[in-house]
Amino acid sequence: MFHKIFSTGLGIGYIGKGSGTYASVACCIVWYLLLMNGYPGILALVITIAITAIGIWSSTVVEKIWGEDPQRVVIDEIAGMCISLLFLPVNVKYLIAGLILFRFFDIVKPLGIRKMEGLKGGWGIMLDDVLAGVYANLILQIIWWFKLM
């Protein structure tokens, strides 16, 4: 039961079409509410690592029940969205830019992201979104570093 609840992002995955986007938006809202008083630091990193690690475990478990890379699993989008926002200012501009960049990389799957899907179990479910989040974060770090936004 835990794995179904966790892997579906507290049930968001049951929405069906567009559930990955809904999960990403929900993640942005929670991120903002939890971390709006400053730059996310060690707390955000610990939360992101925990979501990712537990997501790999839960995705592996539910894949045995629901089949390969089940659409209901959205914890991968939540982990990837968290990675997109790590170590950046917590404001609406960065949340929206992070959401757009992450969803772009997650949907288009360029630069080796698609290859991650070939990994076994929860690793394949999670790591394509992790890499999409890394790419989104790198772009946002450059934007932040050069004060482009």
C-alpha positions in Angstrom: 0.0 0.0 0.0 2.8 2.4 0.9 4.5 2.0 -2.5 1.3 2.6 -4.4 0.6 5.8 -2.4 4.2 7.1 -2.6 4.9 6.2 -6.3 1.6 7.9 -7.4 2.5 11.1 -5.6 -0.3 10.7 -3.0 -2.7 9.6 -5.7 -1.9 12.2 -8.4 -0.8 9.4 -10.7 -4.4 8.1 -10.8 -5.6 11.2 -12.6 -4.5 9.6 -15.9 -3.6 11.8 -18.8 -1.4 14.7 -17.8 -0.6 13.3 -14.4 3.1 13.9 -14.8 2.4 17.6 -15.3 0.0 17.7 -12.4 2.6 16.1 -10.2 5.3 18.6 -11.3 3.0 21.5 -10.6 2.1 20.1 -7.2 5.8 19.7 -6.5 6.4 23.4 -7.4 3.6 24.5 -5.0 4.9 22.4 -2.1 8.5 23.5 -2.8 7.4 27.1 -2.7 5.4 26.8 0.5 8.2 24.9 2.3 11.1 26.9 1.2 9.8 30.4 0.4 11.8 32.1 3.2 15.2 31.8 1.5 17.5 29.8 -0.7 16.9 26.0 -0.5 19.9 24.4 1.0 20.7 21.2 2.8 17.0 20.6 3.7 16.0 20.7 0.1 18.9 18.4 -0.9 18.0 15.9 1.8 14.4 15.9 0.8 15.3 15.5 -2.9 17.7 12.6 -2.2 15.1 10.9 0.0 12.3 11.3 -2.6 14.7 9.9 -5.3 15.9 6.9 -3.3 12.5 5.9 -2.0 11.1 6.5 -5.5 13.5 4.0 -7.0 12.5 1.4 -4.4 8.7 2.1 -4.7 8.8 2.2 -8.5 10.6 -1.2 -8.6 7.9 -2.6 -6.3 4.9 -1.3 -8.2 6.4 -2.1 -11.6 6.0 -5.8 -10.6 2.3 -5.1 -9.9 1.4 -2.7 -12.7 3.9 -3.6 -15.5 6.8 -1.9 -17.0 7.1 1.9 -16.5 3.5 2.3 -15.3 1.8 5.7 -16.2 0.5 5.9 -12.6 4.0 6.4 -11.2 4.7 10.1 -10.9 7.2 10.1 -8.1 9.8 10.3 -10.9 8.4 13.7 -12.1 8.4 14.9 -8.5 12.0 13.9 -8.0 13.1 15.4 -11.3 11.2 18.7 -10.5 12.9 18.9 -7.1 16.3 18.5 -8.8 15.4 21.2 -11.3 14.9 23.7 -8.4 17.8 22.8 -6.1 20.1 25.6 -5.0 18.1 28.3 -6.7 16.1 31.3 -5.4 12.6 30.2 -4.4 10.4 32.6 -6.4 7.6 32.3 -9.0 10.0 33.1 -11.9 12.3 30.2 -11.1 9.5 27.8 -10.4 7.8 28.5 -13.7 11.1 28.4 -15.6 12.0 25.2 -13.8 8.7 23.6 -14.6 8.9 24.5 -18.3 12.5 23.3 -18.7 11.9 20.1 -16.7 8.8 19.2 -18.7 10.5 20.0 -21.9 13.5 17.7 -21.1 11.1 15.0 -19.7 8.9 14.9 -22.7 11.4 15.4 -25.5 14.1 13.3 -23.8 17.3 14.6 -25.6 20.9 14.2 -24.6 20.9 10.7 -23.3 17.7 11.0 -21.2 15.9 8.3 -23.3 18.7 5.9 -22.7 18.0 6.0 -19.0 14.6 4.4 -19.6 16.4 1.2 -20.6 17.6 0.6 -17.1 15.9 -2.1 -15.1 13.1 -1.5 -12.6 12.8 1.7 -10.7 16.2 2.8 -11.9 14.8 3.2 -15.5 11.6 4.8 -14.2 13.4 7.4 -12.1 16.7 8.2 -13.8 15.4 9.7 -17.0 13.5 12.2 -14.9 16.5 12.7 -12.7 18.6 13.5 -15.7 15.9 15.8 -17.1 16.0 17.6 -13.8 19.8 17.9 -13.9 19.7 19.5 -17.3 16.9 21.9 -16.3 18.9 22.8 -13.2 22.1 23.5 -15.1 20.3 25.9 -17.4 18.7 27.6 -14.4 22.0 27.9 -12.6 23.5 29.6 -15.7 20.5 32.0 -15.8 20.9 32.7 -12.1 24.7 33.1 -12.2 24.6 35.6 -15.0 21.6 37.3 -13.5 19.5 36.8 -16.6 16.2 36.5 -14.7 
